[in-house]
Amino acid sequence: MATRKRKVETEETVIACENCRYFKPLEGRNECRRNPPSVAVDFEDGGVTSMFPLVDAGEWCGCWAPKLNS
């Protein structure tokens, strides 16, 4: 007699930046590391720097991917 495999209940992953493999939490800000940094201009002193996009933990986008198990 064949037995039916039971589905194991797992927690459902919430699609949000904080659960994305590209999310990098830092002191005082959260960065998205999906793409290379972009050029940013400081309008106060005219300086130029590069930075990753800043995101809120609860946001998400079309490039969202679950964190890798490592």
PDB file with one MODEL, atoms N, CA, C and O in Angstrom:
MODEL        1
ATOM      1  N   MET A   1       0.835  -1.172   0.000  1.00  0.00           N
ATOM      2  CA  MET A   1       0.000   0.000   0.000  1.00  0.00           C
ATOM      3  C   MET A   1       0.888   1.246   0.000  1.00  0.00           C
ATOM      4  O   MET A   1       1.780   1.374   0.839  1.00  0.00           O
ATOM      5  N   ALA A   2       0.649   2.145  -0.921  1.00  0.00           N
ATOM      6  CA  ALA A   2       1.433   3.370  -1.020  1.00  0.00           C
ATOM      7  C   ALA A   2       0.979   4.354   0.052  1.00  0.00           C
ATOM      8  O   ALA A   2      -0.203   4.466   0.377  1.00  0.00           O
ATOM      9  N   THR A   3       1.968   5.057   0.583  1.00  0.00           N
ATOM     10  CA  THR A   3       1.625   6.070   1.583  1.00  0.00           C
ATOM     11  C   THR A   3       1.780   7.443   0.965  1.00  0.00           C
ATOM     12  O   THR A   3       2.616   7.661   0.087  1.00  0.00           O
ATOM     13  N   ARG A   4       0.993   8.326   1.420  1.00  0.00           N
ATOM     14  CA  ARG A   4       1.021   9.695   0.914  1.00  0.00           C
ATOM     15  C   ARG A   4       1.995  10.514   1.767  1.00  0.00           C
ATOM     16  O   ARG A   4       1.943  10.475   2.996  1.00  0.00           O
ATOM     17  N   LYS A   5       2.888  11.259   1.092  1.00  0.00           N
ATOM     18  CA  LYS A   5       3.827  12.102   1.820  1.00  0.00           C
ATOM     19  C   LYS A   5       3.083  13.301   2.380  1.00  0.00           C
ATOM     20  O   LYS A   5       2.252  13.910   1.705  1.00  0.00           O
ATOM     21  N   ARG A   6       3.398  13.628   3.627  1.00  0.00           N
ATOM     22  CA  ARG A   6       2.759  14.778   4.258  1.00  0.00           C
ATOM     23  C   ARG A   6       3.572  16.028   3.963  1.00  0.00           C
ATOM     24  O   ARG A   6       4.802  16.000   3.983  1.00  0.00           O
ATOM     25  N   LYS A   7       2.881  17.114   3.693  1.00  0.00           N
ATOM     26  CA  LYS A   7       3.542  18.398   3.502  1.00  0.00           C
ATOM     27  C   LYS A   7       4.005  18.913   4.855  1.00  0.00           C
ATOM     28  O   LYS A   7       3.263  18.872   5.837  1.00  0.00           O
ATOM     29  N   VAL A   8       5.218  19.392   4.895  1.00  0.00           N
ATOM     30  CA  VAL A   8       5.733  19.987   6.110  1.00  0.00           C
ATOM     31  C   VAL A   8       5.392  21.465   6.094  1.00  0.00           C
ATOM     32  O   VAL A   8       5.706  22.170   5.134  1.00  0.00           O
ATOM     33  N   GLU A   9       4.756  21.932   7.144  1.00  0.00           N
ATOM     34  CA  GLU A   9       4.396  23.345   7.236  1.00  0.00           C
ATOM     35  C   GLU A   9       5.660  24.165   7.492  1.00  0.00           C
ATOM     36  O   GLU A   9       6.411  23.882   8.426  1.00  0.00           O
ATOM     37  N   THR A  10       5.888  25.166   6.672  1.00  0.00           N
ATOM     38  CA  THR A  10       7.037  26.045   6.850  1.00  0.00           C
ATOM     39  C   THR A  10       6.545  27.469   7.001  1.00  0.00           C
ATOM     40  O   THR A  10       5.444  27.816   6.574  1.00  0.00           O
ATOM     41  N   GLU A  11       7.390  28.292   7.621  1.00  0.00           N
ATOM     42  CA  GLU A  11       7.034  29.708   7.718  1.00  0.00           C
ATOM     43  C   GLU A  11       7.055  30.315   6.334  1.00  0.00           C
ATOM     44  O   GLU A  11       7.951  30.042   5.535  1.00  0.00           O
ATOM     45  N   GLU A  12       6.069  31.132   6.057  1.00  0.00           N
ATOM     46  CA  GLU A  12       6.021  31.810   4.771  1.00  0.00           C
ATOM     47  C   GLU A  12       6.951  33.019   4.813  1.00  0.00           C
ATOM     48  O   GLU A  12       6.865  33.837   5.729  1.00  0.00           O
ATOM     49  N   THR A  13       7.838  33.133   3.828  1.00  0.00           N
ATOM     50  CA  THR A  13       8.765  34.249   3.772  1.00  0.00           C
ATOM     51  C   THR A  13       8.034  35.491   3.296  1.00  0.00           C
ATOM     52  O   THR A  13       7.341  35.468   2.279  1.00  0.00           O
ATOM     53  N   VAL A  14       8.194  36.563   4.035  1.00  0.00           N
ATOM     54  CA  VAL A  14       7.585  37.837   3.679  1.00  0.00           C
ATOM     55  C   VAL A  14       8.476  38.508   2.640  1.00  0.00           C
ATOM     56  O   VAL A  14       9.680  38.650   2.851  1.00  0.00           O
ATOM     57  N   ILE A  15       7.892  38.916   1.530  1.00  0.00           N
ATOM     58  CA  ILE A  15       8.661  39.597   0.493  1.00  0.00           C
ATOM     59  C   ILE A  15       8.866  41.035   0.945  1.00  0.00           C
ATOM     60  O   ILE A  15       7.970  41.873   0.843  1.00  0.00           O
ATOM     61  N   ALA A  16      10.064  41.297   1.444  1.00  0.00           N
ATOM     62  CA  ALA A  16      10.452  42.625   1.910  1.00  0.00           C
ATOM     63  C   ALA A  16      11.974  42.712   1.835  1.00  0.00           C
ATOM     64  O   ALA A  16      12.661  41.691   1.868  1.00  0.00           O
ATOM     65  N   CYS A  17      12.493  43.923   1.737  1.00  0.00           N
ATOM     66  CA  CYS A  17      13.942  44.108   1.623  1.00  0.00           C
ATOM     67  C   CYS A  17      14.706  43.385   2.725  1.00  0.00           C
ATOM     68  O   CYS A  17      15.759  42.801   2.466  1.00  0.00           O
ATOM     69  N   GLU A  18      14.187  43.416   3.952  1.00  0.00           N
ATOM     70  CA  GLU A  18      14.913  42.793   5.055  1.00  0.00           C
ATOM     71  C   GLU A  18      15.082  41.284   4.880  1.00  0.00           C
ATOM     72  O   GLU A  18      15.933  40.687   5.539  1.00  0.00           O
ATOM     73  N   ASN A  19      14.298  40.657   4.013  1.00  0.00           N
ATOM     74  CA  ASN A  19      14.406  39.227   3.745  1.00  0.00           C
ATOM     75  C   ASN A  19      15.051  38.939   2.396  1.00  0.00           C
ATOM     76  O   ASN A  19      15.013  37.804   1.920  1.00  0.00           O
ATOM     77  N   CYS A  20      15.640  39.950   1.781  1.00  0.00           N
ATOM     78  CA  CYS A  20      16.237  39.813   0.450  1.00  0.00           C
ATOM     79  C   CYS A  20      17.738  39.544   0.561  1.00  0.00           C
ATOM     80  O   CYS A  20      18.394  40.046   1.474  1.00  0.00           O
ATOM     81  N   ARG A  21      18.274  38.759  -0.360  1.00  0.00           N
ATOM     82  CA  ARG A  21      19.705  38.452  -0.339  1.00  0.00           C
ATOM     83  C   ARG A  21      20.572  39.667  -0.637  1.00  0.00           C
ATOM     84  O   ARG A  21      21.766  39.646  -0.336  1.00  0.00           O
ATOM     85  N   TYR A  22      20.018  40.717  -1.215  1.00  0.00           N
ATOM     86  CA  TYR A  22      20.791  41.912  -1.565  1.00  0.00           C
ATOM     87  C   TYR A  22      20.736  43.004  -0.493  1.00  0.00           C
ATOM     88  O   TYR A  22      21.360  44.054  -0.651  1.00  0.00           O
ATOM     89  N   PHE A  23      20.007  42.770   0.579  1.00  0.00           N
ATOM     90  CA  PHE A  23      19.830  43.740   1.659  1.00  0.00           C
ATOM     91  C   PHE A  23      21.047  43.748   2.576  1.00  0.00           C
ATOM     92  O   PHE A  23      21.484  42.692   3.033  1.00  0.00           O
ATOM     93  N   LYS A  24      21.595  44.924   2.849  1.00  0.00           N
ATOM     94  CA  LYS A  24      22.768  45.072   3.713  1.00  0.00           C
ATOM     95  C   LYS A  24      22.445  46.104   4.796  1.00  0.00           C
ATOM     96  O   LYS A  24      22.477  47.306   4.534  1.00  0.00           O
ATOM     97  N   PRO A  25      22.127  45.633   6.034  1.00  0.00           N
ATOM     98  CA  PRO A  25      21.867  46.585   7.111  1.00  0.00           C
ATOM     99  C   PRO A  25      23.173  47.146   7.651  1.00  0.00           C
ATOM    100  O   PRO A  25      24.104  46.392   7.937  1.00  0.00           O
ATOM    101  N   LEU A  26      23.246  48.453   7.790  1.00  0.00           N
ATOM    102  CA  LEU A  26      24.412  49.135   8.336  1.00  0.00           C
ATOM    103  C   LEU A  26      23.962  50.070   9.436  1.00  0.00           C
ATOM    104  O   LEU A  26      22.761  50.252   9.634  1.00  0.00           O
ATOM    105  N   GLU A  27      24.894  50.668  10.155  1.00  0.00           N
ATOM    106  CA  GLU A  27      24.540  51.604  11.218  1.00  0.00           C
ATOM    107  C   GLU A  27      23.789  52.812  10.655  1.00  0.00           C
ATOM    108  O   GLU A  27      24.348  53.588   9.880  1.00  0.00           O
ATOM    109  N   GLY A  28      22.549  52.965  11.038  1.00  0.00           N
ATOM    110  CA  GLY A  28      21.772  54.130  10.646  1.00  0.00           C
ATOM    111  C   GLY A  28      21.201  54.103   9.246  1.00  0.00           C
ATOM    112  O   GLY A  28      20.488  55.033   8.869  1.00  0.00           O
ATOM    113  N   ARG A  29      21.480  53.089   8.465  1.00  0.00           N
ATOM    114  CA  ARG A  29      20.920  53.027   7.108  1.00  0.00           C
ATOM    115  C   ARG A  29      20.929  51.588   6.606  1.00  0.00           C
ATOM    116  O   ARG A  29      21.643  50.738   7.137  1.00  0.00           O
ATOM    117  N   ASN A  30      20.127  51.326   5.576  1.00  0.00           N
ATOM    118  CA  ASN A  30      20.066  50.017   4.929  1.00  0.00           C
ATOM    119  C   ASN A  30      20.357  50.206   3.452  1.00  0.00           C
ATOM    120  O   ASN A  30      19.805  51.108   2.821  1.00  0.00           O
ATOM    121  N   GLU A  31      21.216  49.369   2.896  1.00  0.00           N
ATOM    122  CA  GLU A  31      21.584  49.485   1.490  1.00  0.00           C
ATOM    123  C   GLU A  31      21.080  48.290   0.692  1.00  0.00           C
ATOM    124  O   GLU A  31      20.958  47.181   1.212  1.00  0.00           O
ATOM    125  N   CYS A  32      20.790  48.540  -0.584  1.00  0.00           N
ATOM    126  CA  CYS A  32      20.479  47.484  -1.540  1.00  0.00           C
ATOM    127  C   CYS A  32      21.737  47.242  -2.366  1.00  0.00           C
ATOM    128  O   CYS A  32      22.239  48.155  -3.021  1.00  0.00           O
ATOM    129  N   ARG A  33      22.243  46.016  -2.334  1.00  0.00           N
ATOM    130  CA  ARG A  33      23.482  45.689  -3.038  1.00  0.00           C
ATOM    131  C   ARG A  33      23.211  44.919  -4.329  1.00  0.00           C
ATOM    132  O   ARG A  33      24.082  44.193  -4.808  1.00  0.00           O
ATOM    133  N   ARG A  34      22.030  45.069  -4.891  1.00  0.00           N
ATOM    134  CA  ARG A  34      21.656  44.361  -6.124  1.00  0.00           C
ATOM    135  C   ARG A  34      22.486  44.834  -7.310  1.00  0.00           C
ATOM    136  O   ARG A  34      22.903  44.021  -8.135  1.00  0.00           O
ATOM    137  N   ASN A  35      22.728  46.130  -7.403  1.00  0.00           N
ATOM    138  CA  ASN A  35      23.480  46.722  -8.506  1.00  0.00           C
ATOM    139  C   ASN A  35      24.693  47.460  -7.951  1.00  0.00           C
ATOM    140  O   ASN A  35      24.769  47.708  -6.748  1.00  0.00           O
ATOM    141  N   PRO A  36      25.650  47.817  -8.823  1.00  0.00           N
ATOM    142  CA  PRO A  36      26.806  48.591  -8.349  1.00  0.00           C
ATOM    143  C   PRO A  36      26.372  49.951  -7.817  1.00  0.00           C
ATOM    144  O   PRO A  36      25.279  50.422  -8.132  1.00  0.00           O
ATOM    145  N   PRO A  37      27.220  50.583  -7.012  1.00  0.00           N
ATOM    146  CA  PRO A  37      26.861  51.909  -6.490  1.00  0.00           C
ATOM    147  C   PRO A  37      26.721  52.937  -7.602  1.00  0.00           C
ATOM    148  O   PRO A  37      27.320  52.807  -8.670  1.00  0.00           O
ATOM    149  N   SER A  38      25.921  53.957  -7.332  1.00  0.00           N
ATOM    150  CA  SER A  38      25.701  55.055  -8.272  1.00  0.00           C
ATOM    151  C   SER A  38      26.449  56.291  -7.790  1.00  0.00           C
ATOM    152  O   SER A  38      26.776  56.412  -6.610  1.00  0.00           O
ATOM    153  N   VAL A  39      26.713  57.201  -8.710  1.00  0.00           N
ATOM    154  CA  VAL A  39      27.350  58.465  -8.369  1.00  0.00           C
ATOM    155  C   VAL A  39      26.336  59.346  -7.661  1.00  0.00           C
ATOM    156  O   VAL A  39      25.187  59.466  -8.088  1.00  0.00           O
ATOM    157  N   ALA A  40      26.782  59.964  -6.567  1.00  0.00           N
ATOM    158  CA  ALA A  40      25.921  60.870  -5.810  1.00  0.00           C
ATOM    159  C   ALA A  40      26.668  62.177  -5.597  1.00  0.00           C
ATOM    160  O   ALA A  40      27.860  62.171  -5.290  1.00  0.00           O
ATOM    161  N   VAL A  41      25.962  63.313  -5.759  1.00  0.00           N
ATOM    162  CA  VAL A  41      26.552  64.634  -5.598  1.00  0.00           C
ATOM    163  C   VAL A  41      26.077  65.229  -4.279  1.00  0.00           C
ATOM    164  O   VAL A  41      24.882  65.226  -3.982  1.00  0.00           O
ATOM    165  N   ASP A  42      27.012  65.737  -3.496  1.00  0.00           N
ATOM    166  CA  ASP A  42      26.676  66.459  -2.267  1.00  0.00           C
ATOM    167  C   ASP A  42      26.487  67.922  -2.637  1.00  0.00           C
ATOM    168  O   ASP A  42      27.455  68.618  -2.943  1.00  0.00           O
ATOM    169  N   PHE A  43      25.244  68.390  -2.609  1.00  0.00           N
ATOM    170  CA  PHE A  43      24.943  69.751  -3.050  1.00  0.00           C
ATOM    171  C   PHE A  43      25.440  70.819  -2.077  1.00  0.00           C
ATOM    172  O   PHE A  43      25.518  71.993  -2.438  1.00  0.00           O
ATOM    173  N   GLU A  44      25.776  70.427  -0.856  1.00  0.00           N
ATOM    174  CA  GLU A  44      26.286  71.402   0.107  1.00  0.00           C
ATOM    175  C   GLU A  44      27.715  71.825  -0.219  1.00  0.00           C
ATOM    176  O   GLU A  44      28.034  73.014  -0.184  1.00  0.00           O
ATOM    177  N   ASP A  45      28.582  70.851  -0.540  1.00  0.00           N
ATOM    178  CA  ASP A  45      29.978  71.203  -0.817  1.00  0.00           C
ATOM    179  C   ASP A  45      30.409  70.891  -2.255  1.00  0.00           C
ATOM    180  O   ASP A  45      31.557  71.143  -2.622  1.00  0.00           O
ATOM    181  N   GLY A  46      29.508  70.353  -3.061  1.00  0.00           N
ATOM    182  CA  GLY A  46      29.822  70.060  -4.452  1.00  0.00           C
ATOM    183  C   GLY A  46      30.638  68.798  -4.656  1.00  0.00           C
ATOM    184  O   GLY A  46      31.044  68.495  -5.778  1.00  0.00           O
ATOM    185  N   GLY A  47      30.882  68.055  -3.580  1.00  0.00           N
ATOM    186  CA  GLY A  47      31.657  66.822  -3.669  1.00  0.00           C
ATOM    187  C   GLY A  47      30.891  65.712  -4.362  1.00  0.00           C
ATOM    188  O   GLY A  47      29.660  65.720  -4.402  1.00  0.00           O
ATOM    189  N   VAL A  48      31.624  64.767  -4.902  1.00  0.00           N
ATOM    190  CA  VAL A  48      31.030  63.624  -5.592  1.00  0.00           C
ATOM    191  C   VAL A  48      31.479  62.350  -4.881  1.00  0.00           C
ATOM    192  O   VAL A  48      32.645  62.209  -4.512  1.00  0.00           O
ATOM    193  N   THR A  49      30.557  61.445  -4.697  1.00  0.00           N
ATOM    194  CA  THR A  49      30.861  60.163  -4.078  1.00  0.00           C
ATOM    195  C   THR A  49      30.022  59.090  -4.759  1.00  0.00           C
ATOM    196  O   THR A  49      29.224  59.394  -5.646  1.00  0.00           O
ATOM    197  N   SER A  50      30.197  57.858  -4.357  1.00  0.00           N
ATOM    198  CA  SER A  50      29.345  56.784  -4.878  1.00  0.00           C
ATOM    199  C   SER A  50      28.678  56.098  -3.703  1.00  0.00           C
ATOM    200  O   SER A  50      29.248  56.002  -2.616  1.00  0.00           O
ATOM    201  N   MET A  51      27.463  55.623  -3.933  1.00  0.00           N
ATOM    202  CA  MET A  51      26.735  54.947  -2.866  1.00  0.00           C
ATOM    203  C   MET A  51      25.691  53.994  -3.430  1.00  0.00           C
ATOM    204  O   MET A  51      25.201  54.161  -4.547  1.00  0.00           O
ATOM    205  N   PHE A  52      25.368  52.995  -2.625  1.00  0.00           N
ATOM    206  CA  PHE A  52      24.303  52.069  -2.975  1.00  0.00           C
ATOM    207  C   PHE A  52      22.969  52.712  -2.627  1.00  0.00           C
ATOM    208  O   PHE A  52      22.920  53.579  -1.754  1.00  0.00           O
ATOM    209  N   PRO A  53      21.877  52.309  -3.292  1.00  0.00           N
ATOM    210  CA  PRO A  53      20.568  52.865  -2.954  1.00  0.00           C
ATOM    211  C   PRO A  53      20.206  52.571  -1.497  1.00  0.00           C
ATOM    212  O   PRO A  53      20.460  51.477  -0.994  1.00  0.00           O
ATOM    213  N   LEU A  54      19.612  53.557  -0.828  1.00  0.00           N
ATOM    214  CA  LEU A  54      19.144  53.376   0.538  1.00  0.00           C
ATOM    215  C   LEU A  54      17.700  52.898   0.496  1.00  0.00           C
ATOM    216  O   LEU A  54      16.890  53.415  -0.274  1.00  0.00           O
ATOM    217  N   VAL A  55      17.379  51.909   1.328  1.00  0.00           N
ATOM    218  CA  VAL A  55      16.034  51.320   1.332  1.00  0.00           C
ATOM    219  C   VAL A  55      15.538  51.169   2.760  1.00  0.00           C
ATOM    220  O   VAL A  55      16.332  51.119   3.700  1.00  0.00           O
ATOM    221  N   ASP A  56      14.230  51.097   2.916  1.00  0.00           N
ATOM    222  CA  ASP A  56      13.613  50.756   4.198  1.00  0.00           C
ATOM    223  C   ASP A  56      13.441  49.242   4.247  1.00  0.00           C
ATOM    224  O   ASP A  56      13.232  48.603   3.215  1.00  0.00           O
ATOM    225  N   ALA A  57      13.528  48.677   5.427  1.00  0.00           N
ATOM    226  CA  ALA A  57      13.445  47.223   5.582  1.00  0.00           C
ATOM    227  C   ALA A  57      12.135  46.639   5.055  1.00  0.00           C
ATOM    228  O   ALA A  57      12.116  45.501   4.586  1.00  0.00           O
ATOM    229  N   GLY A  58      11.039  47.400   5.123  1.00  0.00           N
ATOM    230  CA  GLY A  58       9.737  46.896   4.709  1.00  0.00           C
ATOM    231  C   GLY A  58       9.423  47.068   3.227  1.00  0.00           C
ATOM    232  O   GLY A  58       8.382  46.604   2.760  1.00  0.00           O
ATOM    233  N   GLU A  59      10.303  47.724   2.484  1.00  0.00           N
ATOM    234  CA  GLU A  59      10.070  47.914   1.047  1.00  0.00           C
ATOM    235  C   GLU A  59      10.401  46.631   0.288  1.00  0.00           C
ATOM    236  O   GLU A  59      10.932  45.681   0.865  1.00  0.00           O
ATOM    237  N   TRP A  60      10.089  46.608  -0.995  1.00  0.00           N
ATOM    238  CA  TRP A  60      10.493  45.512  -1.867  1.00  0.00           C
ATOM    239  C   TRP A  60      10.450  45.992  -3.301  1.00  0.00           C
ATOM    240  O   TRP A  60       9.842  47.021  -3.595  1.00  0.00           O
ATOM    241  N   CYS A  61      11.093  45.251  -4.202  1.00  0.00           N
ATOM    242  CA  CYS A  61      11.083  45.614  -5.623  1.00  0.00           C
ATOM    243  C   CYS A  61      10.982  44.350  -6.473  1.00  0.00           C
ATOM    244  O   CYS A  61      10.884  43.243  -5.946  1.00  0.00           O
ATOM    245  N   GLY A  62      11.006  44.524  -7.768  1.00  0.00           N
ATOM    246  CA  GLY A  62      10.883  43.388  -8.684  1.00  0.00           C
ATOM    247  C   GLY A  62      12.126  42.511  -8.748  1.00  0.00           C
ATOM    248  O   GLY A  62      12.084  41.428  -9.331  1.00  0.00           O
ATOM    249  N   CYS A  63      13.223  42.954  -8.163  1.00  0.00           N
ATOM    250  CA  CYS A  63      14.464  42.153  -8.142  1.00  0.00           C
ATOM    251  C   CYS A  63      14.608  41.370  -6.852  1.00  0.00           C
ATOM    252  O   CYS A  63      15.649  40.753  -6.627  1.00  0.00           O
ATOM    253  N   TRP A  64      13.587  41.375  -5.991  1.00  0.00           N
ATOM    254  CA  TRP A  64      13.666  40.692  -4.704  1.00  0.00           C
ATOM    255  C   TRP A  64      14.010  39.232  -4.901  1.00  0.00           C
ATOM    256  O   TRP A  64      13.464  38.571  -5.783  1.00  0.00           O
ATOM    257  N   ALA A  65      14.914  38.730  -4.082  1.00  0.00           N
ATOM    258  CA  ALA A  65      15.285  37.315  -4.089  1.00  0.00           C
ATOM    259  C   ALA A  65      15.478  36.872  -2.643  1.00  0.00           C
ATOM    260  O   ALA A  65      16.042  37.621  -1.846  1.00  0.00           O
ATOM    261  N   PRO A  66      15.023  35.668  -2.286  1.00  0.00           N
ATOM    262  CA  PRO A  66      15.151  35.235  -0.894  1.00  0.00           C
ATOM    263  C   PRO A  66      16.601  35.088  -0.483  1.00  0.00           C
ATOM    264  O   PRO A  66      17.465  34.817  -1.316  1.00  0.00           O
ATOM    265  N   LYS A  67      16.868  35.267   0.799  1.00  0.00           N
ATOM    266  CA  LYS A  67      18.226  35.098   1.324  1.00  0.00           C
ATOM    267  C   LYS A  67      18.680  33.664   1.104  1.00  0.00           C
ATOM    268  O   LYS A  67      17.876  32.733   1.150  1.00  0.00           O
ATOM    269  N   LEU A  68      19.963  33.496   0.867  1.00  0.00           N
ATOM    270  CA  LEU A  68      20.531  32.176   0.683  1.00  0.00           C
ATOM    271  C   LEU A  68      20.808  31.547   2.043  1.00  0.00           C
ATOM    272  O   LEU A  68      21.166  32.245   2.992  1.00  0.00           O
ATOM    273  N   ASN A  69      20.646  30.257   2.138  1.00  0.00           N
ATOM    274  CA  ASN A  69      20.978  29.547   3.369  1.00  0.00           C
ATOM    275  C   ASN A  69      22.462  29.238   3.364  1.00  0.00           C
ATOM    276  O   ASN A  69      22.926  28.359   2.639  1.00  0.00           O
ATOM    277  N   SER A  70      23.197  29.971   4.181  1.00  0.00           N
ATOM    278  CA  SER A  70      24.639  29.700   4.244  1.00  0.00           C
ATOM    279  C   SER A  70      25.154  29.802   5.648  1.00  0.00           C
ATOM    280  O   SER A  70      26.346  29.605   5.884  1.00  0.00           O
TER     281      SER A  70
ENDMDL
END
